[in-house]
Amino acid sequence: MTALRKTSRLQLNLILLAVTLAWGLSWPANKVGLAYIPPLWFAALRLVIGTIAMFVLVFCLKKLSLPSRKDLPIIFVMGIFQIGLFLIFMNIGLDVQSAGHAAVLVYTTPLWIMPIAIFVFGEPNTRRRWTGLALGCIGVAIMLSPWEIDWTNPQVLIGTTFLMGASFSLSISILCARHMTWYSEPLALVPWQLLVGTLIVLPIALILHPHPTLQWTMSATISMTYTSVIASALGFWGMAVVSKELPSSIASIGFLGVPVSGIVFSVLFFHESVGLLMLLAITLIVTGILYIISATDETRYSAKP
């Protein structure tokens, strides 16, 4: 088997930044789309379009081929947890939560990943990582402001449950991407992973909501185009590359930048208010991310052989 090409640290950081911004913008874009399309159908349609777009792109790049039997485990794991379940839980939760708070809840992944990555998979247990995690978690706690949420509201409880489910599903995919063996490049496998995710979400949408009302306004079309092609097709490819090559604990903390950009874009598009506490939270999260990513004494930023 030919050795897989490694991605440089600079390239990884740029991909991480691009995914962070793209997924952050997808939260208000999702919110716009959900005003015209039911949650499950929005997830299903963005996957159908994203899958087709990714197959066309990979074909044009002459990277498209049938996956081997060795590729099937990573295809199914990523398709189920990173794409299928993640989008189902996220879109249902986003339908009943504000875009900003939803982004915070979904990207609490370091809370699940850090202990598992260190104590189960043996990733380096360094003071720098715990410091970055602490800064990020304090920022997330402030940003979430649980003391301001009406926990007696059934919709809030339902939305929170689904969004935490999305967080846990994404955490599983990040750990698997790092610690399972990849026999082919992510670019060659992501179309098939998207297809698996589509085959999970689409039947559920058909069963639970067989006669949806779809309003194809200009806003809905722009929202669907962005979330399917940029956030889904290219975003899941970037996510796979970063999760595969960075230690899980570092990747999960890096993705805390998504709620930060989600808050910023939500302010721009939905005029959600940002107070001093929110600015403090953003500062803490960004500091934690930079503290870890700028490290020179961490494990090398390269894929496992």
Kinemage of the C-alpha trace (Angstrom):
@kinemage 1
@onewidth
@group {chain A} dominant
@subgroup {mainchain}
@vectorlist {calphas} color= white
{ca met a 1} P 0.000 0.000 0.000
{ca thr a 2} L 1.283 3.427 -0.927
{ca ala a 3} L 1.995 5.651 2.060
{ca leu a 4} L -0.586 8.364 2.529
{ca arg a 5} L 0.595 11.910 1.920
{ca lys a 6} L 1.066 13.891 5.103
{ca thr a 7} L -0.270 17.396 5.565
{ca ser a 8} L 2.022 20.087 6.922
{ca arg a 9} L 1.253 21.864 10.173
{ca leu a 10} L 0.599 25.142 8.341
{ca gln a 11} L -1.819 23.434 5.964
{ca leu a 12} L -3.632 21.786 8.888
{ca asn a 13} L -3.999 25.092 10.699
{ca leu a 14} L -5.351 26.751 7.541
{ca ile a 15} L -7.823 23.901 6.972
{ca leu a 16} L -8.903 24.099 10.613
{ca leu a 17} L -9.445 27.854 10.278
{ca ala a 18} L -11.411 27.411 7.036
{ca val a 19} L -13.663 24.717 8.529
{ca thr a 20} L -14.177 26.817 11.662
{ca leu a 21} L -15.349 29.825 9.650
{ca ala a 22} L -17.381 27.769 7.166
{ca trp a 23} L -19.206 25.842 9.880
{ca gly a 24} L -19.657 28.969 11.978
{ca leu a 25} L -21.409 30.654 9.063
{ca ser a 26} L -23.489 27.522 8.486
{ca trp a 27} L -25.337 28.071 11.783
{ca pro a 28} L -27.157 31.258 10.754
{ca ala a 29} L -27.453 29.779 7.250
{ca asn a 30} L -29.169 26.735 8.755
{ca lys a 31} L -31.444 28.965 10.780
{ca val a 32} L -32.537 30.778 7.619
{ca gly a 33} L -33.180 27.521 5.778
{ca leu a 34} L -35.172 26.036 8.653
{ca ala a 35} L -37.651 28.878 8.347
{ca tyr a 36} L -38.701 27.420 4.984
{ca ile a 37} L -37.822 23.710 5.162
{ca pro a 38} L -38.504 21.208 8.007
{ca pro a 39} L -35.371 20.186 9.983
{ca leu a 40} L -35.054 16.575 8.823
{ca trp a 41} L -35.710 17.491 5.210
{ca phe a 42} L -33.226 20.332 5.390
{ca ala a 43} L -30.580 17.876 6.627
{ca ala a 44} L -31.556 15.291 3.996
{ca leu a 45} L -31.539 17.708 1.078
{ca arg a 46} L -28.241 19.345 2.043
{ca leu a 47} L -26.703 15.869 2.174
{ca val a 48} L -28.138 14.802 -1.180
{ca ile a 49} L -26.822 17.948 -2.876
{ca gly a 50} L -23.526 17.858 -0.961
{ca thr a 51} L -22.961 14.211 -1.842
{ca ile a 52} L -23.553 14.829 -5.542
{ca ala a 53} L -21.275 17.880 -5.464
{ca met a 54} L -18.487 15.945 -3.754
{ca phe a 55} L -18.724 13.002 -6.172
{ca val a 56} L -18.492 15.436 -9.101
{ca leu a 57} L -15.521 17.253 -7.558
{ca val a 58} L -13.596 14.067 -6.767
{ca phe a 59} L -14.360 12.700 -10.243
{ca cys a 60} L -13.042 15.902 -11.856
{ca leu a 61} L -9.887 15.611 -9.744
{ca lys a 62} L -9.512 11.989 -10.953
{ca lys a 63} L -9.602 10.692 -7.382
{ca leu a 64} L -12.889 8.807 -7.608
{ca ser a 65} L -12.747 5.034 -7.215
{ca leu a 66} L -14.673 2.257 -5.525
{ca pro a 67} L -13.531 1.879 -1.914
{ca ser a 68} L -11.767 -1.307 -0.919
{ca arg a 69} L -13.020 -3.589 1.844
{ca lys a 70} L -10.378 -2.123 4.157
{ca asp a 71} L -11.896 1.343 3.664
{ca leu a 72} L -15.403 0.300 4.737
{ca pro a 73} L -14.993 0.630 8.544
{ca ile a 74} L -13.847 4.276 8.403
{ca ile a 75} L -16.461 5.049 5.730
{ca phe a 76} L -19.325 3.703 7.838
{ca val a 77} L -18.113 5.137 11.149
{ca met a 78} L -17.627 8.628 9.724
{ca gly a 79} L -20.799 8.442 7.635
{ca ile a 80} L -22.889 7.427 10.642
{ca phe a 81} L -21.433 9.554 13.438
{ca gln a 82} L -19.796 12.579 11.772
{ca ile a 83} L -22.497 13.076 9.154
{ca gly a 84} L -25.766 11.162 9.596
{ca leu a 85} L -26.494 11.291 13.329
{ca phe a 86} L -24.682 14.598 13.749
{ca leu a 87} L -26.875 16.393 11.191
{ca ile a 88} L -30.113 14.790 12.420
{ca phe a 89} L -29.488 15.818 16.028
{ca met a 90} L -28.108 19.232 15.069
{ca asn a 91} L -30.968 20.298 12.811
{ca ile a 92} L -33.687 19.211 15.236
{ca gly a 93} L -31.905 20.959 18.105
{ca leu a 94} L -31.230 24.082 16.058
{ca asp a 95} L -34.916 24.326 15.225
{ca val a 96} L -35.763 25.078 18.888
{ca gln a 97} L -32.617 26.901 20.063
{ca ser a 98} L -31.047 30.226 19.096
{ca ala a 99} L -28.282 29.882 16.493
{ca gly a 100} L -25.596 31.126 18.858
{ca his a 101} L -26.485 28.913 21.811
{ca ala a 102} L -26.880 25.918 19.507
{ca ala a 103} L -23.318 26.338 18.243
{ca val a 104} L -22.045 26.411 21.823
{ca leu a 105} L -23.831 23.221 22.828
{ca val a 106} L -22.741 21.179 19.806
{ca tyr a 107} L -19.061 22.060 20.121
{ca thr a 108} L -18.691 21.000 23.741
{ca thr a 109} L -16.785 18.077 22.222
{ca pro a 110} L -13.590 18.645 24.295
{ca leu a 111} L -15.548 17.723 27.422
{ca trp a 112} L -16.033 14.239 25.984
{ca ile a 113} L -12.854 13.866 23.959
{ca met a 114} L -10.059 15.127 26.221
{ca pro a 115} L -10.397 12.507 28.991
{ca ile a 116} L -10.981 9.651 26.508
{ca ala a 117} L -8.076 10.673 24.246
{ca ile a 118} L -5.649 10.893 27.169
{ca phe a 119} L -6.749 8.081 29.470
{ca val a 120} L -8.012 5.553 26.899
{ca phe a 121} L -5.924 6.224 23.769
{ca gly a 122} L -2.805 7.428 25.557
{ca glu a 123} L -2.415 10.843 23.923
{ca pro a 124} L 0.182 13.041 25.682
{ca asn a 125} L -1.040 14.388 29.008
{ca thr a 126} L 0.527 17.859 28.996
{ca arg a 127} L -0.085 20.938 31.074
{ca arg a 128} L -0.511 23.006 27.909
{ca arg a 129} L -3.443 20.898 26.747
{ca trp a 130} L -5.217 21.035 30.091
{ca thr a 131} L -4.650 24.779 30.299
{ca gly a 132} L -6.099 25.286 26.823
{ca leu a 133} L -9.033 23.021 27.696
{ca ala a 134} L -9.677 24.926 30.933
{ca leu a 135} L -9.678 28.285 29.149
{ca gly a 136} L -11.958 26.958 26.431
{ca cys a 137} L -14.391 25.318 28.859
{ca ile a 138} L -14.647 28.439 31.016
{ca gly a 139} L -15.388 30.400 27.849
{ca val a 140} L -18.024 27.865 26.768
{ca ala a 141} L -19.679 27.968 30.207
{ca ile a 142} L -19.860 31.766 30.082
{ca met a 143} L -21.080 31.754 26.481
{ca leu a 144} L -23.782 29.186 27.206
{ca ser a 145} L -25.011 31.154 30.254
{ca pro a 146} L -27.002 28.226 31.704
{ca trp a 147} L -28.302 30.516 34.459
{ca glu a 148} L -30.200 32.520 31.820
{ca ile a 149} L -31.859 29.510 30.173
{ca asp a 150} L -35.413 28.554 31.111
{ca trp a 151} L -34.862 24.885 31.957
{ca thr a 152} L -38.582 24.477 32.757
{ca asn a 153} L -39.397 25.002 29.084
{ca pro a 154} L -39.869 21.541 27.440
{ca gln a 155} L -38.612 22.862 24.106
{ca val a 156} L -35.353 23.963 25.703
{ca leu a 157} L -34.861 20.534 27.260
{ca ile a 158} L -35.614 18.772 23.976
{ca gly a 159} L -33.340 21.069 21.998
{ca thr a 160} L -30.521 20.714 24.531
{ca thr a 161} L -30.807 16.908 24.492
{ca phe a 162} L -30.549 16.729 20.700
{ca leu a 163} L -27.669 19.218 20.558
{ca met a 164} L -25.703 17.323 23.198
{ca gly a 165} L -26.398 14.170 21.187
{ca ala a 166} L -24.865 15.910 18.166
{ca ser a 167} L -21.847 16.831 20.305
{ca phe a 168} L -21.359 13.243 21.473
{ca ser a 169} L -21.767 11.879 17.933
{ca leu a 170} L -19.186 14.339 16.601
{ca ser a 171} L -16.837 13.394 19.444
{ca ile a 172} L -16.998 9.724 18.471
{ca ser a 173} L -16.163 10.591 14.862
{ca ile a 174} L -13.162 12.741 15.851
{ca leu a 175} L -11.733 9.963 18.027
{ca cys a 176} L -12.330 7.321 15.349
{ca ala a 177} L -10.820 9.484 12.596
{ca arg a 178} L -7.612 9.790 14.615
{ca his a 179} L -7.306 6.268 15.994
{ca met a 180} L -8.687 4.101 13.183
{ca thr a 181} L -6.556 3.244 10.159
{ca trp a 182} L -7.081 5.144 6.906
{ca tyr a 183} L -6.089 3.132 3.826
{ca ser a 184} L -7.043 5.900 1.383
{ca glu a 185} L -6.906 9.695 1.407
{ca pro a 186} L -9.883 11.501 2.993
{ca leu a 187} L -10.686 13.196 -0.323
{ca ala a 188} L -11.287 9.807 -1.933
{ca leu a 189} L -13.459 8.533 0.937
{ca val a 190} L -15.539 11.589 1.875
{ca pro a 191} L -18.020 11.144 -1.049
{ca trp a 192} L -18.772 7.630 0.186
{ca gln a 193} L -19.036 8.831 3.779
{ca leu a 194} L -21.521 11.493 2.649
{ca leu a 195} L -23.465 8.810 0.794
{ca val a 196} L -23.720 6.718 3.985
{ca gly a 197} L -24.929 9.765 5.898
{ca thr a 198} L -27.505 10.485 3.187
{ca leu a 199} L -28.813 6.925 3.304
{ca ile a 200} L -29.386 7.369 7.049
{ca val a 201} L -31.027 10.790 7.029
{ca leu a 202} L -33.179 10.556 3.881
{ca pro a 203} L -35.202 7.451 4.890
{ca ile a 204} L -35.818 8.924 8.356
{ca ala a 205} L -37.095 12.131 6.760
{ca leu a 206} L -39.351 10.126 4.431
{ca ile a 207} L -40.769 8.036 7.282
{ca leu a 208} L -41.271 10.766 9.878
{ca his a 209} L -42.288 13.561 7.490
{ca pro a 210} L -43.511 11.995 4.223
{ca his a 211} L -45.295 15.112 2.927
{ca pro a 212} L -43.128 18.113 3.791
{ca thr a 213} L -43.921 21.672 2.870
{ca leu a 214} L -40.876 23.099 1.107
{ca gln a 215} L -40.764 26.814 0.371
{ca trp a 216} L -38.063 27.422 -2.230
{ca thr a 217} L -37.556 31.131 -1.707
{ca met a 218} L -34.334 32.882 -2.685
{ca ser a 219} L -33.208 32.821 0.972
{ca ala a 220} L -33.894 29.092 1.236
{ca thr a 221} L -32.019 28.392 -1.998
{ca ile a 222} L -28.956 30.373 -0.931
{ca ser a 223} L -29.008 28.709 2.487
{ca met a 224} L -29.286 25.232 0.974
{ca thr a 225} L -26.544 25.878 -1.585
{ca tyr a 226} L -24.102 27.118 1.033
{ca thr a 227} L -24.781 24.433 3.649
{ca ser a 228} L -24.717 21.594 1.125
{ca val a 229} L -21.704 22.494 -1.016
{ca ile a 230} L -19.485 24.480 1.364
{ca ala a 231} L -20.451 23.300 4.858
{ca ser a 232} L -21.251 19.671 4.008
{ca ala a 233} L -19.147 18.625 1.005
{ca leu a 234} L -16.002 20.686 1.590
{ca gly a 235} L -16.542 21.105 5.339
{ca phe a 236} L -16.717 17.382 6.078
{ca trp a 237} L -13.619 16.805 3.953
{ca gly a 238} L -11.702 19.424 5.950
{ca met a 239} L -13.052 17.989 9.196
{ca ala a 240} L -11.862 14.519 8.200
{ca val a 241} L -8.357 15.762 7.336
{ca val a 242} L -7.961 17.659 10.603
{ca ser a 243} L -9.456 14.881 12.748
{ca lys a 244} L -7.257 12.283 11.044
{ca glu a 245} L -3.957 14.097 11.418
{ca leu a 246} L -4.248 16.087 14.643
{ca pro a 247} L -4.399 14.494 18.084
{ca ser a 248} L -8.067 14.281 19.058
{ca ser a 249} L -7.675 16.507 22.101
{ca ile a 250} L -6.119 19.281 20.002
{ca ala a 251} L -8.622 18.953 17.141
{ca ser a 252} L -11.596 19.133 19.508
{ca ile a 253} L -10.295 22.278 21.208
{ca gly a 254} L -9.529 23.814 17.818
{ca phe a 255} L -13.145 23.291 16.777
{ca leu a 256} L -14.249 25.432 19.727
{ca gly a 257} L -13.646 28.231 17.244
{ca val a 258} L -16.885 27.216 15.511
{ca pro a 259} L -19.189 28.588 18.238
{ca val a 260} L -17.093 31.753 18.340
{ca ser a 261} L -17.559 32.352 14.618
{ca gly a 262} L -21.156 31.135 14.954
{ca ile a 263} L -21.825 33.839 17.549
{ca val a 264} L -20.163 36.493 15.361
{ca phe a 265} L -22.142 35.518 12.273
{ca ser a 266} L -25.354 35.237 14.306
{ca val a 267} L -24.831 38.780 15.520
{ca leu a 268} L -24.302 39.964 11.944
{ca phe a 269} L -27.324 38.162 10.480
{ca phe a 270} L -29.774 37.850 13.403
{ca his a 271} L -28.652 40.848 15.452
{ca glu a 272} L -28.286 38.683 18.570
{ca ser a 273} L -26.934 40.816 21.398
{ca val a 274} L -23.351 40.410 22.638
{ca gly a 275} L -22.519 41.716 26.104
{ca leu a 276} L -19.298 41.967 28.039
{ca leu a 277} L -19.603 38.382 29.305
{ca met a 278} L -19.902 37.090 25.733
{ca leu a 279} L -16.825 39.060 24.702
{ca leu a 280} L -14.961 37.596 27.676
{ca ala a 281} L -16.066 34.101 26.661
{ca ile a 282} L -14.876 34.602 23.090
{ca thr a 283} L -11.538 35.905 24.336
{ca leu a 284} L -11.038 32.884 26.613
{ca ile a 285} L -11.906 30.383 23.882
{ca val a 286} L -9.688 32.006 21.266
{ca thr a 287} L -6.828 32.247 23.780
{ca gly a 288} L -7.191 28.565 24.636
{ca ile a 289} L -7.154 27.582 20.963
{ca leu a 290} L -4.120 29.723 20.142
{ca tyr a 291} L -2.319 28.490 23.257
{ca ile a 292} L -2.530 24.915 22.019
{ca ile a 293} L -2.158 25.390 18.259
{ca ser a 294} L 0.920 27.586 18.668
{ca ala a 295} L 2.648 24.978 20.802
{ca thr a 296} L 6.058 23.850 19.661
{ca asp a 297} L 6.449 20.998 22.122
{ca glu a 298} L 3.316 19.024 21.225
{ca thr a 299} L 3.098 15.738 19.395
{ca arg a 300} L 3.920 16.204 15.724
{ca tyr a 301} L 1.036 17.293 13.521
{ca ser a 302} L 1.015 14.256 11.316
{ca ala a 303} L -1.152 11.289 10.629
{ca lys a 304} L -0.546 7.947 12.221
{ca pro a 305} L 1.128 5.535 9.841
